């Protein structure tokens, strides 16, 4: 059986292959971007009854506008850092640490209080 491009000169054949690969790469890139925009809304994990009670107590203590959800696991490395799991809900106490660093926030995790990277929190 003859290949559809079998009659082409080699440089032209490679150009066709290259164009096809570039087009596929562009489509894959578009797909990945679309997937990333859809996933966060699916990423909200259902809360356990214990987590729900904690959220209710945080709301009553701090108000609903102070609640944030952890977007990925956090393992605290410094003193006063919290270690939290993705999906946990915390209340914002201060949007900076003791040195005024705004990339680390002081949060109440429903008992323990400590610092977490602000980039790993999103409004709940």
LOVOBA-139372 format. One line per field, with one value per atom (N, C-alpha, C, CB): residue in three letters; atom name; x, y, z. Coordinates in nm, 4 decimals. Glycine has a CB too. Layout:
BEGIN
residu c(Ala | ...) .
atome c(CA | ...) .
c1 c(X | ...) .
c2 c(Y | ...) .
c3 c(Z | ...) .
END
This chain:
BEGIN
residu c(Unk | Unk | Unk | Unk | Unk | Unk | Unk | Unk | Unk | Unk | Unk | Unk | Unk | Unk | Unk | Unk | Unk | Unk | Unk | Unk | Unk | Unk | Unk | Unk | Unk | Unk | Unk | Unk | Unk | Unk | Unk | Unk | Unk | Unk | Unk | Unk | Unk | Unk | Unk | Unk | Unk | Unk | Unk | Unk | Unk | Unk | Unk | Unk | Unk | Unk | Unk | Unk | Unk | Unk | Unk | Unk | Unk | Unk | Unk | Unk | Unk | Unk | Unk | Unk | Unk | Unk | Unk | Unk | Unk | Unk | Unk | Unk | Unk | Unk | Unk | Unk | Unk | Unk | Unk | Unk | Unk | Unk | Unk | Unk | Unk | Unk | Unk | Unk | Unk | Unk | Unk | Unk | Unk | Unk | Unk | Unk | Unk | Unk | Unk | Unk | Unk | Unk | Unk | Unk | Unk | Unk | Unk | Unk | Unk | Unk | Unk | Unk | Unk | Unk | Unk | Unk | Unk | Unk | Unk | Unk | Unk | Unk | Unk | Unk | Unk | Unk | Unk | Unk | Unk | Unk | Unk | Unk | Unk | Unk | Unk | Unk | Unk | Unk | Unk | Unk | Unk | Unk | Unk | Unk | Unk | Unk | Unk | Unk | Unk | Unk | Unk | Unk | Unk | Unk | Unk | Unk | Unk | Unk | Unk | Unk | Unk | Unk | Unk | Unk | Unk | Unk | Unk | Unk | Unk | Unk | Unk | Unk | Unk | Unk | Unk | Unk | Unk | Unk | Unk | Unk | Unk | Unk | Unk | Unk | Unk | Unk | Unk | Unk | Unk | Unk | Unk | Unk | Unk | Unk | Unk | Unk | Unk | Unk | Unk | Unk | Unk | Unk | Unk | Unk | Unk | Unk | Unk | Unk | Unk | Unk | Unk | Unk | Unk | Unk | Unk | Unk | Unk | Unk | Unk | Unk | Unk | Unk | Unk | Unk | Unk | Unk | Unk | Unk | Unk | Unk | Unk | Unk | Unk | Unk | Unk | Unk | Unk | Unk | Unk | Unk | Unk | Unk | Unk | Unk | Unk | Unk | Unk | Unk | Unk | Unk | Unk | Unk | Unk | Unk | Unk | Unk | Unk | Unk | Unk | Unk | Unk | Unk | Unk | Unk | Unk | Unk | Unk | Unk | Unk | Unk | Unk | Unk | Unk | Unk | Unk | Unk | Unk | Unk | Unk | Unk | Unk | Unk | Unk | Unk | Unk | Unk | Unk | Unk | Unk | Unk | Unk | Unk | Unk | Unk | Unk | Unk | Unk | Unk | Unk | Unk | Unk | Unk | Unk | Unk | Unk | Unk | Unk | Unk | Unk | Unk | Unk | Unk | Unk | Unk | Unk | Unk | Unk | Unk | Unk | Unk | Unk | Unk | Unk | Unk | Unk | Unk | Unk | Unk | Unk | Unk | Unk | Unk | Unk | Unk | Unk | Unk | Unk | Unk | Unk | Unk | Unk | Unk | Unk | Unk | Unk | Unk | Unk | Unk | Unk | Unk | Unk | Unk | Unk | Unk | Unk | Unk | Unk | Unk | Unk | Unk | Unk | Unk | Unk | Unk | Unk | Unk | Unk | Unk | Unk | Unk | Unk | Unk | Unk | Unk | Unk | Unk | Unk | Unk | Unk | Unk | Unk | Unk | Unk | Unk | Unk | Unk | Unk | Unk | Unk | Unk | Unk | Unk | Unk | Unk | Unk | Unk | Unk | Unk | Unk | Unk | Unk | Unk | Unk | Unk | Unk | Unk | Unk | Unk | Unk | Unk | Unk | Unk | Unk | Unk | Unk | Unk | Unk | Unk | Unk | Unk | Unk | Unk | Unk | Unk | Unk | Unk | Unk | Unk | Unk | Unk | Unk | Unk | Unk | Unk | Unk | Unk | Unk | Unk | Unk | Unk | Unk | Unk | Unk | Unk | Unk | Unk | Unk | Unk | Unk | Unk | Unk | Unk | Unk | Unk | Unk | Unk | Unk | Unk | Unk | Unk | Unk | Unk | Unk | Unk | Unk | Unk | Unk | Unk | Unk | Unk | Unk | Unk | Unk | Unk | Unk | Unk | Unk | Unk | Unk | Unk | Unk | Unk | Unk | Unk | Unk | Unk | Unk | Unk | Unk | Unk | Unk | Unk | Unk | Unk | Unk | Unk) .
atome c(N | CA | C | CB | N | CA | C | CB | N | CA | C | CB | N | CA | C | CB | N | CA | C | CB | N | CA | C | CB | N | CA | C | CB | N | CA | C | CB | N | CA | C | CB | N | CA | C | CB | N | CA | C | CB | N | CA | C | CB | N | CA | C | CB | N | CA | C | CB | N | CA | C | CB | N | CA | C | CB | N | CA | C | CB | N | CA | C | CB | N | CA | C | CB | N | CA | C | CB | N | CA | C | CB | N | CA | C | CB | N | CA | C | CB | N | CA | C | CB | N | CA | C | CB | N | CA | C | CB | N | CA | C | CB | N | CA | C | CB | N | CA | C | CB | N | CA | C | CB | N | CA | C | CB | N | CA | C | CB | N | CA | C | CB | N | CA | C | CB | N | CA | C | CB | N | CA | C | CB | N | CA | C | CB | N | CA | C | CB | N | CA | C | CB | N | CA | C | CB | N | CA | C | CB | N | CA | C | CB | N | CA | C | CB | N | CA | C | CB | N | CA | C | CB | N | CA | C | CB | N | CA | C | CB | N | CA | C | CB | N | CA | C | CB | N | CA | C | CB | N | CA | C | CB | N | CA | C | CB | N | CA | C | CB | N | CA | C | CB | N | CA | C | CB | N | CA | C | CB | N | CA | C | CB | N | CA | C | CB | N | CA | C | CB | N | CA | C | CB | N | CA | C | CB | N | CA | C | CB | N | CA | C | CB | N | CA | C | CB | N | CA | C | CB | N | CA | C | CB | N | CA | C | CB | N | CA | C | CB | N | CA | C | CB | N | CA | C | CB | N | CA | C | CB | N | CA | C | CB | N | CA | C | CB | N | CA | C | CB | N | CA | C | CB | N | CA | C | CB | N | CA | C | CB | N | CA | C | CB | N | CA | C | CB | N | CA | C | CB | N | CA | C | CB | N | CA | C | CB | N | CA | C | CB | N | CA | C | CB | N | CA | C | CB | N | CA | C | CB | N | CA | C | CB | N | CA | C | CB | N | CA | C | CB | N | CA | C | CB | N | CA | C | CB | N | CA | C | CB | N | CA | C | CB | N | CA | C | CB | N | CA | C | CB | N | CA | C | CB | N | CA | C | CB | N | CA | C | CB | N | CA | C | CB | N | CA | C | CB | N | CA | C | CB | N | CA | C | CB | N | CA | C | CB | N | CA | C | CB | N | CA | C | CB | N | CA | C | CB | N | CA | C | CB | N | CA | C | CB | N | CA | C | CB | N | CA | C | CB | N | CA | C | CB | N | CA | C | CB | N | CA | C | CB | N | CA | C | CB | N | CA | C | CB | N | CA | C | CB | N | CA | C | CB | N | CA | C | CB | N | CA | C | CB | N | CA | C | CB | N | CA | C | CB | N | CA | C | CB | N | CA | C | CB | N | CA | C | CB) .
c1 c(0.0817 | 0.0000 | 0.0867 | -0.0933 | 0.0479 | 0.1198 | 0.0737 | 0.0970 | 0.1665 | 0.1315 | 0.0862 | 0.2527 | -0.0089 | -0.0581 | 0.0522 | -0.1658 | 0.1569 | 0.2650 | 0.3886 | 0.3015 | 0.3737 | 0.4881 | 0.5580 | 0.4442 | 0.4842 | 0.5410 | 0.6191 | 0.4298 | 0.6091 | 0.6714 | 0.8218 | 0.6083 | 0.8917 | 1.0346 | 1.0482 | 1.1038 | 1.1577 | 1.1771 | 1.1607 | 1.3140 | 1.2244 | 1.2072 | 1.0603 | 1.2885 | 0.9852 | 0.8426 | 0.7661 | 0.7810 | 0.8001 | 0.7342 | 0.7555 | 0.7876 | 0.8808 | 0.9103 | 0.8378 | 1.0623 | 0.8221 | 0.7485 | 0.6029 | 0.7549 | 0.5415 | 0.4030 | 0.3939 | 0.3533 | 0.4902 | 0.4920 | 0.5058 | 0.6088 | 0.5991 | 0.6250 | 0.4999 | 0.7430 | 0.4342 | 0.3120 | 0.2041 | 0.2596 | 0.1898 | 0.0886 | 0.1186 | 0.0819 | 0.2467 | 0.2855 | 0.2611 | 0.4327 | 0.2946 | 0.2729 | 0.1250 | 0.3285 | 0.0418 | -0.1026 | -0.1543 | -0.1760 | -0.1079 | -0.1491 | -0.1037 | -0.0918 | 0.0194 | 0.0722 | -0.0117 | 0.2169 | -0.0515 | -0.1336 | -0.2695 | -0.1522 | -0.3277 | -0.4575 | -0.4459 | -0.5117 | -0.3375 | -0.3156 | -0.3016 | -0.1896 | -0.2264 | -0.2073 | -0.3416 | -0.1115 | -0.4239 | -0.5569 | -0.6410 | -0.6285 | -0.6357 | -0.7115 | -0.6665 | -0.6949 | -0.5340 | -0.4808 | -0.5266 | -0.3266 | -0.5228 | -0.5672 | -0.7149 | -0.5427 | -0.7967 | -0.9398 | -0.9618 | -1.0147 | -0.8862 | -0.9002 | -0.8670 | -0.8086 | -0.7583 | -0.7175 | -0.8213 | -0.5836 | -0.8916 | -0.9923 | -1.1155 | -1.0318 | -1.1438 | -1.2620 | -1.2351 | -1.3069 | -1.1129 | -1.0848 | -1.1046 | -0.9471 | -1.0647 | -1.0819 | -1.2245 | -1.0420 | -1.3246 | -1.4624 | -1.4955 | -1.5601 | -1.4305 | -1.4510 | -1.3679 | -1.4144 | -1.2658 | -1.1713 | -1.2256 | -1.0488 | -1.3403 | -1.3960 | -1.4413 | -1.5137 | -1.3747 | -1.4045 | -1.5181 | -1.2806 | -1.6023 | -1.7101 | -1.6500 | -1.8065 | -1.7122 | -1.6588 | -1.7149 | -1.6917 | -1.6313 | -1.6784 | -1.7661 | -1.5579 | -1.8524 | -1.9348 | -1.8495 | -2.0195 | -1.7339 | -1.6459 | -1.5951 | -1.5261 | -1.5537 | -1.5087 | -1.6223 | -1.4589 | -1.7459 | -1.8607 | -1.8845 | -1.9860 | -1.8761 | -1.8933 | -1.7852 | -1.8890 | -1.6617 | -1.5508 | -1.5779 | -1.4169 | -1.6261 | -1.6570 | -1.7635 | -1.7050 | -1.8673 | -1.9743 | -1.9194 | -2.0881 | -1.8302 | -1.7738 | -1.6828 | -1.6954 | -1.6084 | -1.5236 | -1.6088 | -1.4342 | -1.7228 | -1.8130 | -1.8666 | -1.9297 | -1.9100 | -1.9679 | -1.8625 | -2.0329 | -1.7376 | -1.6300 | -1.5777 | -1.5160 | -1.5625 | -1.4916 | -1.5754 | -1.3727 | -1.6928 | -1.7743 | -1.7396 | -1.7559 | -1.8391 | -1.8193 | -1.7173 | -1.9501 | -1.6983 | -1.6057 | -1.4592 | -1.6315 | -1.4316 | -1.2933 | -1.2513 | -1.2763 | -1.3437 | -1.3124 | -1.2402 | -1.4398 | -1.1396 | -1.0615 | -1.0471 | -0.9221 | -1.0338 | -1.0122 | -0.8700 | -1.1170 | -0.8072 | -0.6702 | -0.6746 | -0.6034 | -0.5957 | -0.6009 | -0.5062 | -0.5685 | -0.4022 | -0.3151 | -0.2503 | -0.2062 | -0.2042 | -0.1481 | -0.0370 | -0.0947 | -0.0340 | 0.0665 | 0.1414 | 0.0017 | 0.2738 | 0.3505 | 0.4345 | 0.4405 | 0.3992 | 0.4667 | 0.6114 | 0.3956 | 0.7022 | 0.8445 | 0.9037 | 0.9206 | 0.8509 | 0.9043 | 0.8183 | 0.9114 | 0.8681 | 0.7871 | 0.6619 | 0.8665 | 0.5518 | 0.4234 | 0.3580 | 0.4417 | 0.4214 | 0.3576 | 0.2600 | 0.4646 | 0.1474 | 0.0518 | 0.0742 | -0.0929 | 0.0423 | 0.0404 | -0.1063 | 0.1228 | -0.1530 | -0.2949 | -0.3116 | -0.3633 | -0.4283 | -0.4596 | -0.5446 | -0.5315 | -0.5304 | -0.6109 | -0.7587 | -0.5790 | -0.8366 | -0.9796 | -1.0180 | -1.0265 | -0.9197 | -0.9522 | -0.9927 | -0.8322 | -1.0800 | -1.1265 | -1.0653 | -1.2832 | -1.0159 | -0.9545 | -1.0129 | -0.7988 | -0.9950 | -1.0399 | -0.9171 | -1.1309 | -0.9215 | -0.8108 | -0.8124 | -0.8190 | -0.6986 | -0.6857 | -0.6078 | -0.6155 | -0.5020 | -0.4188 | -0.3558 | -0.3100 | -0.3613 | -0.3074 | -0.1588 | -0.3866 | -0.0853 | 0.0613 | 0.1164 | 0.1038 | 0.2475 | 0.3072 | 0.3623 | 0.4195 | 0.4298 | 0.4782 | 0.5802 | 0.5407 | 0.6464 | 0.7448 | 0.6838 | 0.8626 | 0.5501 | 0.4847 | 0.4885 | 0.5480 | 0.5288 | 0.5345 | 0.3926 | 0.6268 | 0.3426 | 0.2033 | 0.1850 | 0.1535 | 0.2940 | 0.2769 | 0.2498 | 0.4025 | 0.2594 | 0.2234 | 0.1131 | 0.3473 | 0.0010 | -0.1131 | -0.1309 | -0.2401 | -0.1778 | -0.2108 | -0.3556 | -0.1887 | -0.3767 | -0.5122 | -0.5481 | -0.5251 | -0.6785 | -0.7349 | -0.7866 | -0.8502 | -0.7294 | -0.7711 | -0.8729 | -0.6492 | -0.9498 | -1.0510 | -0.9882 | -1.1286 | -0.8973 | -0.8233 | -0.6823 | -0.8249 | -0.5972 | -0.4609 | -0.4597 | -0.3711 | -0.3729 | -0.3545 | -0.2102 | -0.3926 | -0.1878 | -0.0508 | -0.0485 | 0.0163 | 0.0697 | 0.0917 | 0.0856 | 0.2266 | 0.0292 | 0.0244 | 0.0548 | -0.1153 | 0.1049 | 0.1306 | -0.0022 | 0.2088 | -0.0127 | -0.1352 | -0.1719 | -0.1188 | -0.0711 | -0.0958 | -0.1725 | 0.0372 | -0.1722 | -0.2406 | -0.3811 | -0.1569 | -0.4320 | -0.5673 | -0.6530 | -0.5642 | -0.7829 | -0.8766 | -1.0026 | -0.9078 | -1.0726 | -1.1944 | -1.2898 | -1.2642 | -1.3507 | -1.4379 | -1.5798 | -1.4371) .
c2 c(-0.1198 | 0.0000 | 0.1271 | -0.0007 | 0.2229 | 0.3506 | 0.4435 | 0.4177 | 0.5107 | 0.6131 | 0.7372 | 0.6457 | 0.8148 | 0.9330 | 1.0323 | 1.0030 | 1.0384 | 1.1352 | 1.0670 | 1.2084 | 0.9402 | 0.8621 | 0.9190 | 0.7241 | 0.9933 | 1.0489 | 1.1785 | 1.0749 | 1.2353 | 1.3661 | 1.3535 | 1.4316 | 1.4622 | 1.4682 | 1.4719 | 1.5944 | 1.4173 | 1.4063 | 1.5392 | 1.3505 | 1.6493 | 1.7765 | 1.8185 | 1.8882 | 1.8019 | 1.8393 | 1.7493 | 1.8305 | 1.6191 | 1.5236 | 1.5637 | 1.3804 | 1.5961 | 1.6354 | 1.7649 | 1.6527 | 1.8543 | 1.9794 | 1.9465 | 2.0742 | 1.8529 | 1.8120 | 1.7529 | 1.7083 | 1.6662 | 1.6032 | 1.7109 | 1.4997 | 1.8021 | 1.9091 | 1.9957 | 1.9972 | 2.0329 | 2.1139 | 2.0407 | 2.1499 | 1.9113 | 1.8319 | 1.8259 | 1.6893 | 1.8087 | 1.8032 | 1.9368 | 1.7635 | 2.0461 | 2.1785 | 2.2025 | 2.2878 | 2.1622 | 2.1806 | 2.0992 | 2.1390 | 1.9745 | 1.8895 | 1.9502 | 1.7469 | 2.0020 | 2.0645 | 2.1840 | 2.1077 | 2.2654 | 2.3836 | 2.3412 | 2.4697 | 2.2353 | 2.1866 | 2.1337 | 2.0761 | 2.0610 | 2.0068 | 2.1208 | 1.9163 | 2.2244 | 2.3400 | 2.4065 | 2.4419 | 2.4262 | 2.4859 | 2.3994 | 2.5033 | 2.2677 | 2.1750 | 2.1851 | 2.0303 | 2.1875 | 2.1950 | 2.3233 | 2.1876 | 2.4340 | 2.5614 | 2.5543 | 2.6782 | 2.4991 | 2.4868 | 2.3978 | 2.4302 | 2.2887 | 2.1945 | 2.2627 | 2.0718 | 2.3422 | 2.4102 | 2.5117 | 2.4793 | 2.5754 | 2.6745 | 2.6057 | 2.7642 | 2.4835 | 2.4115 | 2.3421 | 2.3091 | 2.2928 | 2.2089 | 2.2746 | 2.1615 | 2.4013 | 2.4552 | 2.4415 | 2.6002 | 2.4622 | 2.4521 | 2.3087 | 2.5009 | 2.2117 | 2.0722 | 2.0379 | 1.9783 | 2.1202 | 2.0897 | 2.1131 | 2.1708 | 2.1789 | 2.2007 | 2.0665 | 2.3029 | 2.0238 | 1.8909 | 1.8955 | 1.8285 | 1.7918 | 1.7892 | 1.7809 | 1.6695 | 1.8501 | 1.8546 | 1.7394 | 1.9897 | 1.6878 | 1.5865 | 1.6571 | 1.5108 | 1.5830 | 1.6476 | 1.7243 | 1.5424 | 1.6698 | 1.7390 | 1.8701 | 1.6488 | 1.8668 | 1.9885 | 2.0903 | 1.9558 | 2.0413 | 2.1319 | 2.2041 | 2.0551 | 2.1292 | 2.1927 | 2.2976 | 2.0865 | 2.2649 | 2.3589 | 2.4859 | 2.2935 | 2.4681 | 2.5834 | 2.6708 | 2.5367 | 2.6071 | 2.6843 | 2.7629 | 2.5907 | 2.7005 | 2.7727 | 2.8863 | 2.6763 | 2.8656 | 2.9732 | 3.0888 | 2.9196 | 3.0554 | 3.1599 | 3.2410 | 3.0987 | 3.1718 | 3.2458 | 3.3308 | 3.1488 | 3.2854 | 3.3605 | 3.4757 | 3.2676 | 3.4500 | 3.5467 | 3.6072 | 3.4809 | 3.5480 | 3.5966 | 3.5246 | 3.7469 | 3.5113 | 3.4328 | 3.4926 | 3.4177 | 3.6243 | 3.6868 | 3.6623 | 3.8357 | 3.6023 | 3.5761 | 3.4317 | 3.6066 | 3.3512 | 3.2097 | 3.1845 | 3.1268 | 3.0967 | 3.0582 | 2.9068 | 3.1275 | 2.8522 | 2.7090 | 2.6857 | 2.6443 | 2.5820 | 2.5465 | 2.4788 | 2.4520 | 2.5311 | 2.4795 | 2.3621 | 2.5903 | 2.3478 | 2.2303 | 2.2076 | 2.2489 | 2.0865 | 2.0516 | 2.1487 | 1.9075 | 2.1846 | 2.2772 | 2.2048 | 2.4106 | 2.1979 | 2.1415 | 2.2530 | 2.0211 | 2.2901 | 2.4010 | 2.3667 | 2.4376 | 2.4588 | 2.4321 | 2.5145 | 2.4612 | 2.6346 | 2.7203 | 2.7087 | 2.8678 | 2.7641 | 2.7734 | 2.8521 | 2.8403 | 2.8170 | 2.8846 | 2.8617 | 3.0313 | 2.7803 | 2.7444 | 2.6301 | 2.7033 | 2.6319 | 2.5219 | 2.4208 | 2.5746 | 2.2952 | 2.1923 | 2.1604 | 2.0643 | 2.1855 | 2.1690 | 2.0860 | 2.3054 | 2.0229 | 1.9431 | 2.0228 | 1.8141 | 1.9887 | 2.0515 | 2.0342 | 1.9903 | 2.1420 | 2.1350 | 2.1852 | 1.9945 | 2.1929 | 2.2424 | 2.3890 | 2.2242 | 2.4280 | 2.5667 | 2.6346 | 2.5740 | 2.7561 | 2.8331 | 2.9737 | 2.8374 | 3.0453 | 3.1844 | 3.2749 | 3.2087 | 3.3795 | 3.4749 | 3.5637 | 3.5611 | 3.5696 | 3.6593 | 3.7845 | 3.5871 | 3.7652 | 3.8775 | 3.8438 | 3.9108 | 3.9374 | 3.9072 | 3.9429 | 3.9832 | 3.9096 | 3.9247 | 3.8514 | 4.0764 | 3.8261 | 3.7638 | 3.8716 | 3.6645 | 3.8296 | 3.9248 | 4.0239 | 3.8486 | 3.9882 | 4.0793 | 4.1651 | 3.9997 | 4.1557 | 4.2357 | 4.1722 | 4.3705 | 4.0445 | 3.9723 | 3.9324 | 3.8463 | 3.9888 | 3.9642 | 3.8338 | 4.0797 | 3.7587 | 3.6304 | 3.5172 | 3.5978 | 3.5486 | 3.4510 | 3.5107 | 3.4124 | 3.4382 | 3.4886 | 3.4126 | 3.4797 | 3.4841 | 3.4229 | 3.3759 | 3.5229 | 3.2466 | 3.1911 | 3.1114 | 3.1022 | 3.0976 | 3.0127 | 2.8883 | 3.0868 | 2.7726 | 2.6481 | 2.5740 | 2.5577 | 2.6491 | 2.5864 | 2.5238 | 2.4818 | 2.5930 | 2.5422 | 2.5953 | 2.3846 | 2.5227 | 2.5751 | 2.7024 | 2.4701 | 2.7937 | 2.9161 | 2.9211 | 3.0439 | 2.9721 | 2.9815 | 3.0409 | 2.8447 | 3.0337 | 3.0976 | 2.9958 | 3.1699 | 3.0413 | 2.9598 | 3.0500 | 2.8897 | 2.9915 | 3.0733 | 3.1246 | 2.9909 | 3.2544 | 3.3155 | 3.2583 | 3.4676 | 3.2196 | 3.1697 | 3.0369 | 3.1523 | 2.9669 | 2.8371 | 2.8477 | 2.7384 | 2.9723 | 2.9928 | 3.0591 | 3.0796 | 3.0217 | 3.0930 | 3.1176 | 3.0119 | 3.2286 | 3.2580 | 3.1391 | 3.3845 | 3.1099 | 2.9933 | 3.0298 | 2.9361) .
c3 c(0.0000 | 0.0000 | 0.0000 | 0.1210 | -0.0820 | -0.0906 | 0.0222 | -0.2297 | 0.0871 | 0.1858 | 0.1103 | 0.2810 | 0.1678 | 0.0944 | 0.0618 | 0.1748 | 0.1459 | 0.1217 | 0.0643 | 0.2518 | 0.0206 | -0.0256 | -0.1479 | -0.0555 | -0.2289 | -0.3525 | -0.3278 | -0.4536 | -0.2029 | -0.1770 | -0.1571 | -0.0539 | -0.1882 | -0.1571 | -0.0042 | -0.2246 | 0.0455 | 0.1903 | 0.2652 | 0.2181 | 0.2223 | 0.2961 | 0.3047 | 0.2287 | 0.1969 | 0.1991 | 0.2951 | 0.0570 | 0.2928 | 0.3825 | 0.5289 | 0.3577 | 0.5653 | 0.7038 | 0.7410 | 0.7235 | 0.6439 | 0.6689 | 0.7042 | 0.5437 | 0.6311 | 0.6593 | 0.8004 | 0.5534 | 0.8347 | 0.9677 | 1.0763 | 0.9782 | 1.0539 | 1.1512 | 1.1727 | 1.1038 | 1.0627 | 1.0727 | 1.1512 | 0.9329 | 1.1239 | 1.1938 | 1.3437 | 1.1351 | 1.3766 | 1.5178 | 1.5867 | 1.5313 | 1.5182 | 1.5766 | 1.6027 | 1.4845 | 1.5067 | 1.5204 | 1.6394 | 1.3898 | 1.6513 | 1.7636 | 1.8960 | 1.7480 | 1.8968 | 2.0182 | 2.0601 | 1.9971 | 1.9616 | 1.9902 | 2.0459 | 1.8627 | 1.9864 | 2.0345 | 2.1774 | 1.9414 | 2.2039 | 2.3379 | 2.4396 | 2.3402 | 2.4021 | 2.4900 | 2.5222 | 2.4246 | 2.4201 | 2.4383 | 2.5314 | 2.3021 | 2.5100 | 2.5934 | 2.7397 | 2.5419 | 2.7617 | 2.8985 | 2.9672 | 2.8972 | 2.8955 | 2.9540 | 2.9912 | 2.8555 | 2.9014 | 2.9290 | 3.0502 | 2.8065 | 3.0581 | 3.1691 | 3.3023 | 3.1474 | 3.3030 | 3.4261 | 3.4722 | 3.4059 | 3.3793 | 3.4201 | 3.4764 | 3.3012 | 3.4292 | 3.4764 | 3.6094 | 3.3722 | 3.6289 | 3.7457 | 3.8814 | 3.7377 | 3.9031 | 4.0384 | 4.0912 | 4.0405 | 4.0060 | 4.0536 | 4.0939 | 3.9456 | 4.0290 | 4.0669 | 4.1908 | 3.9497 | 4.2174 | 4.3245 | 4.4645 | 4.3064 | 4.4777 | 4.6102 | 4.6646 | 4.6067 | 4.7693 | 4.8194 | 4.9202 | 4.8822 | 4.9200 | 5.0182 | 5.1589 | 4.9918 | 5.2519 | 5.3881 | 5.4706 | 5.4553 | 5.5589 | 5.6535 | 5.7568 | 5.7224 | 5.8275 | 5.9315 | 6.0332 | 6.0045 | 6.0688 | 6.1651 | 6.1064 | 6.2047 | 5.9766 | 5.9079 | 5.9031 | 5.7642 | 5.8750 | 5.8664 | 5.9979 | 5.8261 | 6.1083 | 6.2406 | 6.2633 | 6.3541 | 6.2205 | 6.2365 | 6.1552 | 6.1927 | 6.0311 | 5.9454 | 6.0114 | 5.8052 | 6.0649 | 6.1306 | 6.2490 | 6.1776 | 6.3252 | 6.4397 | 6.3930 | 6.5310 | 6.2830 | 6.2286 | 6.1777 | 6.1147 | 6.1127 | 6.0627 | 6.1789 | 5.9813 | 6.2857 | 6.3981 | 6.4692 | 6.4977 | 6.4694 | 6.5349 | 6.4498 | 6.5687 | 6.3182 | 6.2332 | 6.1207 | 6.1735 | 6.0903 | 5.9789 | 5.8494 | 5.9613 | 5.7597 | 5.6370 | 5.5403 | 5.5661 | 5.5425 | 5.4471 | 5.4820 | 5.4407 | 5.5986 | 5.6397 | 5.6116 | 5.7883 | 5.5543 | 5.5353 | 5.4033 | 5.5409 | 5.4109 | 5.2941 | 5.2931 | 5.2940 | 5.1711 | 5.1587 | 5.1086 | 5.0629 | 5.1624 | 5.1245 | 4.9869 | 5.2324 | 4.8900 | 4.7528 | 4.7287 | 4.6558 | 4.8115 | 4.8009 | 4.9368 | 4.6886 | 4.9599 | 5.0903 | 5.1292 | 5.0891 | 5.2566 | 5.3087 | 5.4188 | 5.3615 | 5.4073 | 5.5188 | 5.5781 | 5.4726 | 5.7011 | 5.7673 | 5.7950 | 5.8968 | 5.7618 | 5.7813 | 5.8963 | 5.6526 | 5.9174 | 6.0239 | 6.1493 | 5.9772 | 6.2596 | 6.3811 | 6.3483 | 6.4983 | 6.4085 | 6.3924 | 6.2560 | 6.4141 | 6.1686 | 6.0412 | 6.0682 | 5.9321 | 5.9973 | 6.0089 | 5.8975 | 6.0051 | 5.9258 | 5.8239 | 5.7993 | 5.8668 | 5.6754 | 5.6437 | 5.5178 | 5.6267 | 5.5059 | 5.3880 | 5.2905 | 5.4279 | 5.1620 | 5.0578 | 5.0930 | 4.9175 | 5.0786 | 5.1057 | 5.2444 | 5.0896 | 5.3367 | 5.4708 | 5.4641 | 5.5667 | 5.5571 | 5.5615 | 5.6839 | 5.5657 | 5.6643 | 5.7727 | 5.7716 | 5.7583 | 5.8830 | 5.8899 | 5.8932 | 6.0153 | 5.8144 | 5.8086 | 5.9327 | 5.6800 | 6.0015 | 6.1171 | 6.0776 | 6.2354 | 5.9985 | 5.9550 | 5.8218 | 6.0597 | 5.7250 | 5.5918 | 5.5828 | 5.4837 | 5.6895 | 5.6902 | 5.8116 | 5.6924 | 5.8115 | 5.9299 | 6.0233 | 5.8893 | 6.1281 | 6.2306 | 6.1749 | 6.3475 | 6.0644 | 6.0045 | 5.8935 | 5.9489 | 5.8759 | 5.7733 | 5.6348 | 5.7675 | 5.6270 | 5.4997 | 5.4586 | 5.5106 | 5.3471 | 5.3070 | 5.2291 | 5.2230 | 5.2043 | 5.1354 | 5.2359 | 5.0511 | 5.3673 | 5.4715 | 5.5566 | 5.5600 | 5.5666 | 5.6423 | 5.7726 | 5.5591 | 5.8740 | 6.0021 | 5.9953 | 6.1212 | 6.0196 | 6.0104 | 6.1352 | 5.8864 | 6.1550 | 6.2596 | 6.1879 | 6.3426 | 6.2203 | 6.1546 | 6.2404 | 6.1267 | 6.3201 | 6.4044 | 6.5265 | 6.3263 | 6.5869 | 6.7029 | 6.6915 | 6.7103 | 6.6140 | 6.5972 | 6.5141 | 6.5319 | 6.5534 | 6.4751 | 6.4305 | 6.5571 | 6.3111 | 6.2617 | 6.1229 | 6.2614 | 6.0623 | 5.9329 | 5.8194 | 5.9315 | 5.7058 | 5.5840 | 5.4650 | 5.5672 | 5.3536 | 5.2341 | 5.1766 | 5.1262 | 5.1583 | 5.1062 | 4.9695 | 5.0965 | 4.8908 | 4.7549 | 4.7557 | 4.6804 | 4.8682 | 4.8742 | 4.9352 | 4.9552 | 4.9431 | 4.9970 | 4.8903 | 5.1274 | 4.8881 | 4.8007 | 4.8815 | 4.6685 | 4.8544 | 4.9308 | 4.9266 | 4.8757 | 5.0407 | 5.0499 | 5.0083 | 5.1927) .
END
